[in-house]
Amino acid sequence: MTEDAPAAIVMPKLGLTMSEGLLAEWLIAPGDEVAAGQILFVVETDKISNEVEAPAPGRIVSLLVGVGDTVDVGTPVAMWTGPGIVGAPSVMPDEATAVSPQGDAVALVATSSSGAQRIRSTPFARRLAKLDGIEIAQIAGTGARGRIQARDVQAAIDARHANPARSTPAMGRDLRPLIAARVSRSKAEIPHFYVTADARFDALNALRGDLNADPQAPRKVSVTAFLAIAVARALALVPEANVVWRGNRAAPLSRIAIGIAVDTPGGVMAPVVPVTGGVHAFADMLDAAIARARQGKIGAADAGEAAIGISNVGMFAVRSLTPIIDPDQSFMLGVGAPQAVFRPGPDGAPQAAQEVTLSLACDHRAIDGAGAARFLATIVDLLEHPGRLLISRQ
C-alpha cells in the first residue's frame, strides 16, 4: 500500500445485529507507525466493549471520527497505509474531517460549526444516565476536554445508590442498566412460548464421574460443558432449530454455537462459544470464555451468532428456571438442579433416580410448538444416553 493511496479503517461489525458502534477511545494518532496486533481504538455497543487491532503494519494517515461519536458499521473511521480492516476505499470520503484523539476537528475538505453550547458526553454515557434517571449535566466528566463517559455515569449511579460494590475493577461498571434494556427489548419484541421436560441425569453423572476420575484425562469437564455439547448435537439433529429471526424469516445459521450465561459481579454476561472438537477441547474453550466474561474482557469473538443460550442454575439448588431469550437468539434453555426421585424400573418396581428439569423458552416467529418439542426431546434423549456426546463431530 503506497503513501498516496491510503486505505480505510472502518467501524467493524462485532455482532450479528450490530448496525452502529460508539468509538470510545483512540489509542493512536496521525503519523503513528503501528505494528500488526497493536490496538487502534475501542468500540462500545450495547453488548460489549471491544479493542480493535491492526491486522498488519502500517502508518496512520488521519482520524475521521471523534471520541464519543456513534457511526454506522462499515463507515471509515481512519485512513492508513495498511490494507484496511473491513473495506479499503482508494479515495477519501467527500466532506471528511480528520479528528485528533482528543476529539478536536481539523478540516480536510469542509467543516461547519455553530456557537451552541452542548454537554460533551458519549452516547453510551447518555443512555446509561437515562436508564437510571441520572441528570447527565450534573456529572463531572473525566474524558478528553471534560467529556462525560460511561464510567463517570456509573460512578454517579454507585454514589447515588450507596452501593460501590456493584462496580468491579474488571468491568468498570454495573451491567444492570444494559441488562434491563436488553431483557425489556426481548420481552417486548419476541413472542415467547415455553416447553418443559424432565431428563434422567444418572447416566450423565456416571459418565462425567468416570471421565473426571481418569488420571490420564487432560482436564475435568463441567456439567455445563456436557449440557452445551448435548444442545449443540441436538441442533445438528434438528436443523430447523438452528435459526434466528432476521427481517421477516427464520435465517439458518452456518455454524453451531451456544451462548452461556455467566454470573459476574457486574451482572450476567453470555459469551457465545462455538462447539467443535471433542469434549475436553470444548471444555477448554468454554472455561476460557467464562473467564473472559468474569474479567470483563468479552470481545468480538465472544459475540458471535447462536440460536440458543443456556442458563444453568443447578449449582444454587434451584429446581427450575423459566428464562428470557437473548434478543439475538431464538431459544434460551433454563437448567435446574438434579432432583432425587423414584421412577418405575424395568420390572415396574420403584427405582431411585436423578432428574433435571429443562425449560426451553422459544421464539414463536422462528419455530412452532411441534418443532420446539422435537428439539427439546432430542436434548433429553442425548442427556439420557450421553455416550453419544463423546463422539467428536467437526
Secondary structure, 3 states (H helix, E strand, C coil): CCCCCCEEEECCCCCCCCCEEEEEEECCCCCCEECCCCEEEEEECCCCEEEEECCCCEEEEEECCCCCCEEECCCEEEEECCCCCCCCCCCCCCCCEEECCCCCEEECCCCCCCCCCCCCECHHHHHHHHHHCCCHHHCCCCCHHHCECHHHHHHHHHHHHCCHHHCCCCCCCCCHHHHHHHHHHHHHHCCEEEEEEEEECHHHHHHHHHHHHCCCCCCCCCHHHHHHHHHHHHHHHCHHHCEEEECCEEEECCCCEEEECEEECCEEECCEEECCCCHHHHHHHHHHHHHHHHCCCCCHHHCCCCCEEEEECHHHCCCCCCCCCCCCCCEEEEECCCEEEEEECCCCCEEEEEEEEEEEEEECCCCCHHHHHHHHHHHHHHHHCHHHHHCCCC
